[in-house]
Amino acid sequence: MAKRVLVVEDNELNLKLFCDLLRAHEFVTEGVRDGREAVARAREFAPDLIVMDIQLPHVSGFELIGQLKADEALKAIPVMAVTAYAGREDEERIRAIGADAYVSKPISLARFIDEVTGLL
């Protein structure tokens, strides 16, 4: 059975890129452009992995990861942050809040898929 990946990304082109890339590697994807919808969509879609941007409108990726990790039904789902925050301190902060993996933008397609596969 194909693994399911929820992609939370407000940029339409990045959302399409991530979903298309994952589908090309036989993952089932669902995209969400608004972080405010991500927790509810995660409950409905039951993903095996959540890939998310950190810079989201309305709710930051930091807040969203905190919400996911505080939710009993969702906290075991690995979260991979994909972000333009590229400094060492940024990665440490993102991992400290609960992200299981971190990929900086612009992404390397091979590294992106390697990280996803490694988490699953």
Buried (B, 14 or more C-beta within 10 A) or exposed (E): EEBBBBBBBBBEEBBEBBBEBBEEBEBBBBBBBEBEBBBEBBEEBEBBBBBBBBBBEEBBBBBBBBBBBEBEEBEEBBBBBBBEBEEEEBBEBBBEBBBBBBBBBEBEEEEBBEBBEEBE
